[in-house]
């Protein structure tokens, strides 16, 4: 059993236009609290069949205020203040199983099923400006549930006590979320959320020991195929947002 608790209080101000001129200042204030619980049941090991079964729970509370204010000569342009209440609740069932087929061969299987719900309750206020003396508020409230399943398979061959060759194929997923605040421009309704990204990860490698254990050699080739990648992009109304607009293939030796 592993239990964790974390609390982070943010209180910082930064130059959000990133130029020497006094144009805009950004700020973030508020607490972020998370708790998690992990329970694992594990076999004794060194048996013909080894296994692990786990349960995981995670809860995040993120209550913060984002600000982007025009300053100096640009002060008449006003600014934005966003009051955010974000929640993440995640529960997962995961496990691994290793079959020692023979003294030379091992076959491993892994899986993780997660159910994660993210919610956002946001109220964005336009500060009074020369063009809009009264200001305006824009509410946003949404909740999305993601259910990623990530399997993996591992195969190991040990032709001798000093050599092993292995191969694996594993799927990975990062869930999506919401765009709740932008320092510039505006967020269109269809840009408020983004979906999950996923990758397939392939690996083939070998490990050797020689010179009576004085020299170890590791060799490896890999390929990662990444799709629906979450990247930063400029939205239709000039906002800097997260969106599923990336695709990457990485391979090496």
C-alpha distance (Angstrom), angle and dihedral (degrees) to the residues before:
residue distance angle dihedral
X1 . . .
X2 3.82 . .
X3 3.81 120.1 .
X4 3.80 124.2 -176.6
X5 3.79 137.5 -177.5
X6 3.79 126.9 -172.3
X7 3.80 132.3 -179.6
X8 3.78 123.4 -176.8
X9 3.79 124.5 -179.4
X10 3.80 115.0 -158.9
X11 3.78 121.8 -157.0
X12 3.77 115.2 155.3
X13 3.79 142.2 130.9
X14 3.81 125.5 -153.8
X15 3.79 141.9 177.4
X16 3.81 99.9 -100.2
X17 3.81 98.2 -172.4
X18 3.84 91.6 55.6
X19 3.83 93.9 -143.5
X20 3.82 131.9 111.3
X21 3.81 89.7 -112.3
X22 3.81 120.7 92.6
X23 3.79 101.0 -115.5
X24 3.83 113.1 123.9
X25 3.77 136.2 4.9
X26 3.79 124.0 -162.5
X27 3.78 129.9 -158.6
X28 3.79 141.9 -179.9
X29 3.80 126.0 -162.2
X30 3.78 132.8 174.1
X31 3.81 147.7 69.3
X32 3.79 130.6 -73.0
X33 3.80 118.7 -161.9
X34 3.80 129.7 -177.7
X35 3.79 136.8 175.1
X36 3.79 129.2 -173.3
X37 3.79 137.9 -177.1
X38 3.79 126.0 -162.5
X39 3.82 123.3 -172.9
X40 3.79 121.5 -174.2
X41 3.79 133.3 -174.8
X42 3.81 112.2 -164.1
X43 3.79 133.0 -175.0
X44 3.81 120.4 -122.0
X45 3.82 92.9 -102.3
X46 3.81 131.1 -137.4
X47 3.78 89.6 72.4
X48 3.79 132.3 121.3
X49 3.81 88.3 -99.7
X50 3.83 122.8 28.1
X51 3.78 124.3 -172.5
X52 3.80 145.7 173.8
X53 3.81 128.4 -160.1
X54 3.78 123.1 -170.4
X55 3.80 143.3 -178.6
X56 3.80 121.6 -159.3
X57 3.81 133.8 -173.1
X58 3.81 129.1 -176.8
X59 3.82 131.8 179.8
X60 3.81 124.7 -175.4
X61 3.82 127.2 -172.2
X62 3.79 114.5 -170.3
X63 3.82 115.6 178.5
X64 3.78 112.8 170.4
X65 3.79 144.3 142.4
X66 3.81 120.3 -130.1
X67 3.79 120.0 -159.3
X68 3.80 134.7 -172.0
X69 3.80 113.3 178.8
X70 3.78 130.2 178.7
X71 3.80 110.3 -130.9
X72 3.79 139.6 -174.3
X73 3.81 114.7 9.9
X74 3.83 88.9 -6.7
X75 3.84 94.3 56.5
X76 3.85 93.8 105.2
X77 3.82 87.6 67.4
X78 3.83 90.0 71.8
X79 3.79 118.0 -152.0
X80 3.79 145.0 -133.3
X81 3.81 135.2 -80.6
X82 3.82 119.8 -170.4
X83 3.82 123.6 -168.2
X84 3.83 107.6 -157.5
X85 3.79 132.5 -165.9
X86 3.79 109.2 -179.3
X87 3.82 127.2 174.9
X88 3.79 133.8 -174.4
X89 3.80 123.7 -171.6
X90 3.77 117.6 -179.7
X91 3.80 132.6 175.6
X92 3.79 125.2 179.0
X93 3.79 140.5 -175.9
X94 3.79 114.2 -157.1
X95 3.76 140.0 167.0
X96 3.78 148.1 165.3
X97 3.78 131.8 -149.9
X98 3.81 127.3 -168.9
X99 3.79 121.2 -165.9
X100 3.80 113.4 -161.3
X101 3.78 94.8 -151.7
X102 3.79 92.7 -179.9
X103 3.81 137.2 -23.6
X104 3.82 86.9 -82.0
X105 3.81 102.8 39.6
X106 3.83 132.9 60.0
X107 3.80 126.3 177.5
X108 3.80 118.8 -164.8
X109 3.78 130.6 -170.4
X110 3.80 126.9 -171.0
X111 3.78 134.5 -178.3
X112 3.78 140.2 172.9
X113 3.79 127.0 -171.5
X114 3.80 116.5 -168.3
X115 3.77 133.5 -175.1
X116 3.78 109.8 -164.1
X117 3.80 127.1 175.7
X118 3.78 121.7 -165.8
X119 3.79 123.3 -171.4
X120 3.79 133.2 -177.3
X121 3.80 129.2 -166.8
X122 3.81 108.7 -176.4
X123 3.80 135.0 170.0
X124 3.80 114.4 -169.2
X125 3.82 119.0 -166.0
X126 3.79 124.8 -163.1
X127 3.79 107.6 -142.9
X128 3.83 116.0 -129.5
X129 3.80 112.5 -83.5
X130 3.78 138.6 173.8
X131 3.80 89.9 -95.8
X132 3.82 95.2 42.1
X133 3.83 110.7 27.9
X134 3.81 94.2 174.3
X135 3.79 97.5 48.0
X136 3.81 121.8 -149.3
X137 3.81 139.6 -123.8
X138 3.80 126.8 -135.7
X139 3.83 119.0 -164.5
X140 3.78 122.9 -156.2
X141 3.79 125.9 -175.0
X142 3.79 126.5 168.6
X143 3.79 143.2 143.2
X144 3.80 130.5 -159.3
X145 3.80 131.8 -173.8
X146 3.80 121.8 -151.4
X147 3.81 124.7 -166.1
X148 3.82 108.5 -171.0
X149 3.80 120.9 180.0
X150 3.80 115.9 -161.6
X151 3.83 117.9 -172.7
X152 3.79 128.2 -179.8
X153 3.79 138.2 -173.5
X154 3.83 127.6 -157.7
X155 3.82 129.4 -171.4
X156 3.82 124.2 -171.5
X157 3.81 129.3 -173.6
X158 3.81 120.1 -168.9
X159 3.82 107.8 -170.8
X160 3.80 90.4 176.4
X161 3.79 141.1 0.5
X162 3.82 88.9 -94.6
X163 3.80 100.7 47.2
X164 3.78 138.6 54.5
X165 3.80 132.1 174.2
X166 3.78 121.0 -163.1
X167 3.80 140.9 -178.2
X168 3.79 131.8 -171.6
X169 3.79 142.2 179.2
X170 3.81 117.6 -165.6
X171 3.79 133.4 173.1
X172 3.82 119.8 -143.9
X173 3.82 130.0 -169.6
X174 3.80 133.5 -169.8
X175 3.80 112.0 -164.8
X176 3.80 123.8 -129.4
X177 3.78 131.2 -116.8
X178 3.79 146.3 174.9
X179 3.79 139.0 -61.9
X180 3.79 102.6 -135.9
X181 3.80 105.8 161.4
X182 3.79 139.9 21.6
X183 3.78 128.5 -177.3
X184 3.82 92.7 -148.3
X185 3.77 133.3 36.7
X186 3.79 122.7 -7.5
X187 3.82 136.9 -75.1
X188 3.80 115.8 -115.0
X189 3.83 117.1 -139.0
X190 3.82 92.8 -110.6
X191 3.83 90.4 50.8
X192 3.80 95.8 58.0
X193 3.81 95.4 95.3
X194 3.79 139.5 30.4
X195 3.79 130.7 -162.2
X196 3.80 134.3 -125.5
X197 3.78 126.2 -69.8
X198 3.81 123.5 -144.5
X199 3.78 140.3 -170.2
X200 3.79 139.2 -166.6
X201 3.79 113.9 -140.0
X202 3.83 121.0 -160.3
X203 3.79 124.8 -174.5
X204 3.80 136.3 177.4
X205 3.79 119.9 -179.1
X206 3.77 148.4 151.2
X207 3.80 136.9 -149.5
X208 3.80 124.1 -158.0
X209 3.79 135.1 -178.3
X210 3.80 120.5 -159.2
X211 3.81 142.7 158.1
X212 3.80 89.9 53.3
X213 3.80 91.9 -56.1
X214 3.81 95.9 -48.3
X215 3.82 94.2 110.0
X216 3.79 126.8 47.3
X217 3.80 123.0 -171.7
X218 3.82 123.8 -164.3
X219 3.81 121.0 -173.8
X220 3.78 127.7 -179.9
X221 3.81 143.1 169.1
X222 3.79 122.6 -169.5
X223 3.79 144.7 175.6
X224 3.81 128.9 -161.7
X225 3.81 119.1 -167.0
X226 3.81 109.0 -166.0
X227 3.81 123.0 -174.0
X228 3.82 137.9 176.1
X229 3.79 84.9 22.4
X230 3.82 115.9 -169.0
X231 3.81 106.9 -123.0
X232 3.79 137.7 162.2
X233 3.79 114.3 -101.0
X234 3.80 140.4 159.2
X235 3.79 113.2 -98.7
X236 3.79 129.1 -139.0
X237 3.83 92.0 -88.1
X238 3.80 98.5 41.9
X239 3.82 99.5 -90.5
X240 3.80 121.2 141.1
X241 3.81 104.0 -125.6
X242 3.79 147.1 164.7
X243 3.79 113.5 -107.7
X244 3.82 139.9 159.1
X245 3.80 96.4 -104.9
X246 3.81 104.3 121.9
X247 3.79 136.1 93.7
X248 3.81 122.4 179.4
X249 3.79 136.9 177.6
X250 3.80 116.6 -168.1
X251 3.78 123.6 -176.9
X252 3.75 134.3 164.5
X253 3.79 149.9 140.6
